[in-house]
């Protein structure tokens, strides 16, 4: 989402020692900040992806992650920047990142061959602490199941997830080998490891599991303060990173520690910390203490419910009424429900306004359907893994309240129907988000009344092109031509 009149103050994410960030915004610099020390390059293990977070600050942060459900990646909590740009968070499952990097901006629709996926949403464990780095675990929900090249057919096919280890990696694993995989640096050029080399290649290597770290593993020159707490230490696995073992480095954060149990590889930990110069040791967050969080994330990968609801009905003194609908998608992923008589049916929706792609979260006022006083608007929705819901709206349904959100609603309905809305990339949902944002901006500086006046005026504008200023020169949406004075008054009040 873009905000034309936004002045943002963005927090900079503090990364743990194995995070990777491009501080210049340059792709060439960013690619120099990626791999496992003493690891071996691999095109295998396609379930280990590189995560790329493009940020409002102009930086790009990269981490590793592991697919453990068809559309859910587990990674480290410290990998999630506070200023990640929606629609600009990517997962790469291919074998040649340098060649494929430009393709992230032209990803085809889900179901089409691509080594790139976009993130629908992401969340860290609710107990994640920046101060102690405890509960350093997170999930990223993807818009599709990742794809990788099949070594036999040389064609892209969907990637199978790697299962979680559901038992404690306890004393029985001490002095056994675990496998590390990641997209991080192969060589640190400074003690703080953010200056490094060897990027853009997935590597793997083995390291010896040493068990739970001890208080002696706190080092003042490498201050992971979580080591001072016995409870926090119990959530870690320590690995021997000394040669000839492999060790993690910048950009490997979020990658897996894999153990083999009865012939089955499993994710036992998530890479989170490494020593100075990427040497001596590394720490992984154990999977088993966080199974409830991850099991819930597995459900939110497409198995949770999508529930629609009637928002309200607008009842003018004369003319047609309008029924407005919203929905709540309890998944972390978007859910597609194509138009169909049994799955997604609304007879009065002759213009196909109703939602067919349900994004994560609670979404109000997604579309409106006009009807006469004698009609009933009926929407039948039956998403996969959800109950069938049949909604009925009539002139006796609860009336809409004429508040700020409703003023946005009426204006955006007219704006989205304008002849040039599509040319400017504006739809109803986009307009609603932008309008609400401007209310949040204008209200503290007492310009909300002027904004309301413009919205009330624009809601009556007909859709023909001559009724709208479609240049986009002043604002990134169509402006109702008859309401230009009201629009100018709002912008002048705000100092634009």
C-alpha positions, 0 to 999 in steps of 0.5 A, a space after each residue: 500500500 502506498 500513502 501519498 501524504 505519509 511521513 514515516 518514522 521507521 524503527 530499524 530491526 536489531 538483528 541477532 548475530 546470524 541475521 543478514 541485512 543490506 544496509 545500502 539497498 543495493 542488490 549487489 551489496 545484499 548478495 554479498 551478505 549471504 552461507 554456512 561456514 565450511 559447508 557444501 553448496 547444494 541444490 538439494 533440500 528445496 524445503 530450505 528457502 531464502 526469505 527476503 524482506 524488502 523494507 520501507 527503509 530501503 534496506 533488504 533483510 535476508 534469512 533462511 527458513 524451512 517449509 514444514 507445512 505446504 504453505 508455511 515456513 518456520 524461521 527466527 523471530 529476529 528475522 522479521 523486520 518491523 518495516 517489511 513492505 506488504 507484497 515485498 516479502 519473498 521466499 526463494 526455493 530455486 537453485 540459482 538465486 543470482 539468475 532468478 533474483 529479477 524474477 521476484 517482481 514478475 511471479 506468475 499466479 499460484 499454480 504456475 511454475 515459479 521458484 518464487 513465492 510471496 508472503 501473505 503474512 507473517 508472525 513471531 511467537 507471542 513470547 519472542 523477546 528482543 532483549 533476551 532473544 527467547 522464543 526466537 521463532 516465527 512463521 511466514 505464510 506463503 501465497 502458494 506451495 513452493 516449487 523446485 526443479 525435480 532432478 529426474 524430470 528437470 521440471 519444477 514441481 511442488 516442494 514437500 515440507 520437512 516434518 518437525 521433530 516432536 521430541 526433546 533433543 536431549 542427552 541422547 543426541 549429545 555428541 551426535 551430528 546434526 545438519 545445518 542448512 542455510 543461505 548465509 555467509 561462508 566467511 565473516 570478515 569482521 567480529 560482528 559478522 555483518 561484514 562477510 562474503 560468499 553470498 547467494 548460495 545454499 549450503 549445508 554441513 554437519 556439526 556436533 550437538 553439544 546439548 543445552 548451553 550453560 552459564 559459561 556460554 555467556 561471553 561479554 564480547 558476544 553478549 547474548 544475554 539470554 545465556 544468563 537465564 536458565 529457563 532461556 538456555 533450556 530453549 536452546 541447542 548448542 553446536 560445536 562450530 569449530 573446524 572441521 565442523 560446519 558453523 552458521 553465519 550471517 543470513 543463516 538465521 532461521 535455517 534448520 538444525 536437522 536430525 535424523 530419527 529412524 531414517 526420517 530427517 526432522 527439524 529439531 532447531 532453528 538457527 539463531 546465534 553464532 560466535 564471533 567471526 562465525 566460529 567456535 559455536 552456534 545456537 539453535 532454538 529448539 522446536 519442541 518447546 514451541 510445538 503449540 505455536 507451530 501446530 497452530 501455524 500449520 492449521 493457519 496454512 489453509 485449514 482454518 475457517 473463513 467466515 463472511 458476515 453482513 456488515 450493514 445496509 445503507 438505506 437512503 431516503 430514496 433510491 436503492 439500498 446497499 448491503 455491505 459484506 465483510 469476512 474474517 479469514 482465520 488463516 495466515 494464508 489467503 484462501 481462494 474461493 472462485 465464483 461457483 453456484 455451490 461455493 461462492 454464489 450471489 445472484 444479485 452480484 451481476 458485476 462480480 463485486 463479491 470477494 473471491 480471494 480472502 486475505 488473512 485477517 478481519 476485513 470490513 466493508 469489502 463490497 456492496 450490492 444494491 437492491 430494492 426494498 422488496 429484494 433479499 441479497 443472499 450470499 452463499 459461501 463454502 470455502 474449503 475447511 470451512 462451514 457453508 455460510 448463507 447470509 441474507 440482507 434485506 431492508 430490515 437488516 441493521 442500518 449502517 452508522 454514518 461514521 468515518 468508515 462509512 464516509 470512506 465506504 460511500 466515497 470509495 464505492 464511487 471512486 472504484 467505479 470511476 472510469 479511470 480507477 483501474 488505470 491508476 491501480 485503484 480498487 475498492 479495498 485499496 481506496 478504503 485502506 488509503 481513506 482510513 489512513 488519511 483519517 488517521 493522519 488528518 484527525 490529530 491535526 484537526 483536518 478530518 472535517 475537511 476530509 469528510 466534506 470531500 468524501 461526502 461530495 465525491 460519493 455522489 460522483 457518477 462513474 463517467 471519466 469527465 466526472 473525475 480528475 484521473 491524472 494522479 498528479 496530486 493524489 494517487 487516486 481519481 478525484 471527483 472533479 466537482 469536489 476539487 475545492 473540497 479536496 484542496 481544502 483538506 490538503 491545504 489544511 494538512 499542509 500539502 
